[in-house]
Amino acid sequence: MSLFNAHFKNINGSDTYPLDQVIYRSPIDNSLLEVEQDRKALASKSPEEWKKLFAERRQSFKPADTSGIWSKREMVLPEIAEEDIVTMQEGFTPLFDGSALAQELQMKKLWVKLCGNSHTGSFKDLGMTVLVSQVNSMIKKGKPIKAVACASTGDTSAALSAYCAKAGIPSIVFLPAGKTSTAQLIQPISNGSIVLALDTDFDGCMEIVQQVTADNSIYLANSMNSLRVEGQKTISPEICQQMNWQVPDTIIIPGGNLGNVSALAKGFDDCLAMGLISKKPRIIVAQAAAANPFYQAYQRGFDQLVPVKAQKTLASAIQIGNPVSYPKAKRAIEEYNGLVIDVTEEELSNAAHRADRFGLYCCPHTGVALGALEKLLSQGTITKDEEVVVISTAHGLKFTEFKVAYHEKSLEKISSDFANPIFKAPAKIGPVMDILKKEMAERRR
Ligand SMILES: *Cc1c(COP(=O)(O)O)cnc(C)c1O
């Protein structure tokens, strides 16, 4: 065993399993698993030594060092051979300084973590590099894995297919027919996945993929596979590193299947255990009101999760009614002084496009988180002097239909408060100058 090591552990028990075993739930009580790192081993380096090592790797051009995930490999998959890593230099995404937007919202400090500035345009790349690297390593060691499969609302499938294509591993994706954007759908098609559009919603696809992967020769890539969480959790140390190892007061993340809020908390757990940080941020999950089972459970004091039939939402990647990672997400909210809030379609649309006016280019899910910020500020639940980080989960370019419809004011029952219409004018200097004079004055900030 190398100095640094990790294994799967039951979140509600003490049974453990090696990371190269094909296993997603505890066979003892069917609980979810998590990856447990050897914290004693991690503590063999001081916080200052870790910070120095991470800073040094930032200067390196070695493939593993250029990735936000693999530059922290001891915290992620400590035992993988470097040549088995399948990376596209994911992570190290910009921490956008939202000072101008913060001023508009009358708050002190806002950053937007642009996780969608990544190879496939969403933060799903962070977890997928870990999962596909582990599968790659298992196949090389002779495990009989023939393909990797996932159910997806669009972004997971794009990430899975890209990383599998790079590694030469067959991939299978199940999508709810007609419920993804064109940009999302074309990605796995282009990367050569076996693409199945099923006549159901995400939760229906999730049931099918669990049946398909019951035979261990097809490996399950959904976030109930906790290898994904290990990649996603690096958002937390990365934000702290970008803030010179300071911790924001509050982090807001949009939630659907709830793997990512769990990951965020786990990242901070690790940072605290390693002494990299000394305080906890508050973690807030934002849901679309159309698909809000986590919000409903929160309002009932987390008595239990009652699955709902997710209604149509512009935030299609979080149109999920039966979130698999509920127990982990509940724990994250409880341990990080958190809360759950939901926003309407109009709130998410306007929040996304208000932020665009300050140089961002927001997907609808980022709109959900920004809408939650606006709402919590107006309620006083987030105070004006808090330092807030909003997690932007996908690139706006993946959601062109949403953005075009917003500006054309063709979104049903939504007032597009920040619509920016195109001016039609004859090719004559007089009418052109009339428009420019009026508009330039109005737009000065
Ligand atoms: C997956 C995804 C989410 C939600 O993450 P969960 O882990 O399912 O809660 C949010 N936004 C986008 C763009 C996503 O792809």
The ligand as an ORCA input file, in Angstrom:
! r2SCAN-3c Opt
* xyz 0 1
  C     -25.492     17.991    -12.951
  C     -25.799     19.415    -12.987
  C     -26.282     20.109    -11.869
  C     -26.691     19.456    -10.593
  O     -25.796     18.596     -9.980
  P     -26.364     17.425     -9.059
  O     -25.184     16.735     -8.548
  O     -27.214     16.577     -9.959
  O     -27.193     18.057     -7.993
  C     -26.453     21.467    -11.974
  N     -26.179     22.129    -13.107
  C     -25.724     21.492    -14.202
  C     -25.446     22.296    -15.423
  C     -25.508     20.133    -14.185
  O     -25.070     19.515    -15.293
*
